[in-house]
Amino acid sequence: MKMTPWNKTITLLVLLLVSYNCRAQDSLKQQKRLKPLIIASAGAYTISMIGLNHLWYSDYEREGFHFFNDNNEWNQVDKFGHFYSAFHLTSGGDRILHWAGVGSEKSILWSSLASTLVMTSIEVFDGFSAEYGASYGDAIANTAGTLFYFGQQKLWNEIRIQPKFSFRTTHYPDLRPELLGSNLSEQILKDYNGQTYWFSVNLSKFIKKPFPKWLNIAAGYGTTDMIYADKDQNIEMGFNPRRRYFLSIDFDLSEYQSHSKVVNTLIYFVNMIHLPAPALEMRDDELKFHFFY
């Protein structure tokens, strides 16, 4: 199984890339924060890449760089994971550069480039591994996630549509725990049957009234009845892999900020998740209502 997008980004939220012009600014905040941030980010990136190479790729033979077409696997839920990871990696980098005193234009640009470099680095590792292979579908999803953040900031100077994630446990890992996870933490990363990816739209950003600032509408996507990556293989084994589409309300917690930096940071991370809420699901031609999903 290829490395999941969550595995690819879990230790890589901050990266090195800040331009010479950014470093040359002489604000007091930057003097205190930017240089340590660059050093820490460079060290974290280097250590992460060395550790990733040792822990994940060292057991497999190396070969010439090659691609592997996995675009038909898991009903493309894994591609939504790449999109989601790249978006939030860019968002996190932008916030950290802001904290370090980098101006808005530069922080958006360099966080986008940093996100692209981080995600592309992993695809390069995959490309030289005999077990995997670089995926152009993953690369496209990574780039799209970064551009989705960059584009909104350039167009609206804010985020109005945010990718979110939710997970529910399923029985499928019991059938293939080595692939779909043997415990909850592994299942959150590997069981695509339980993952749902959402696009949460803040209606008040588009229509000022009558929608409250915290109320969003969210469209979700997932899959079910898959214990193999390939759809045809699941069908051959008697499963019925299907796509799942959702429409739900959502909550934009970022509209409420406290005086506590710890609380605000917690709000930031919780806001990456689609909290349980009423939802309408369409699976094939079947409609189902969930009081909380």
C-alpha positions, 0 to 999 in steps of 0.5 A: 500500500502506498503511503497515505497523505496523512503519513506524508504530512504529519511531521512536516507542517513547517518548512524552510522556504523564506526568501532573501527579501523576507529575511532582509526585513529588519522588524523587531518581530522578525529579528526575534522569530524569523531566524529561529523559525528558519533554523528549526524548520530546516532542521525539522525538514532534514531530520524528517526526510532522513527519518522517512527514508530510513523508516519507510523506504529502506526495506525496499529496493531502489530503482530508476525514477518511475511513475505508478498510476493509482488514479483508479484506487479507493474511488479517489478518496486518497486523492481528496486526502492529498488535496486536504493535506496540501491545503492545510500545510499551506495554511499552517505555513502561512500562519506561522510566517505571519507569526514570525512577522512576514508580510501577508503577500510573502507569507502566502507565496512562500507557504505555498511554495514550501507546501509544494516542495514538501509534498513533491519531496515525498513523491520523489521518494516514492518514484525511486522506490521499487515498491511504490512509484511516483503518482502524477494523480497525487502530485496534481491533488497536492498542487490543487490543494495548495492552489485552493488556499493560494487562490482564495487568499488572492481573490478574497483575502480570506478563506471562504471554502475550507476542506474538512475531514471526518471519520467514523469506524467501520467493520472493514478493518476486521477483514484486512487489518494489515491494510486498513488498520489494526487499531483506531489510530491506524484506521483513521489513516488507512480505512478509506471506508470511514473517511469523509472529505468535505468542502465547507462553505461559509455562506455569510462570506457570500450572502451577508444576510440572513446567515450567521457567521458561524453557519456553513454548508458542507458537501462531502465525499467518501466511499464504502465496501472496499477492502482492496484498492482496486474497484474490480478486485472488490467486486470479484470478492463479492463486495459492492464498492460505491461512492458516497455524497453528503450535504450537511450543515457545518460550523466555522469556529474561526469566526470566534477568537479569544484572548488566549493563544492556546484557545485560538490554536485549538480552535484552528485545529478543531476547525479542520474537522467536520463536527457531527451534524445532520446530513443527507447522504446519496449512495447510488440512487438511494437517499438517507438522512443522518441525524448526526454524521 
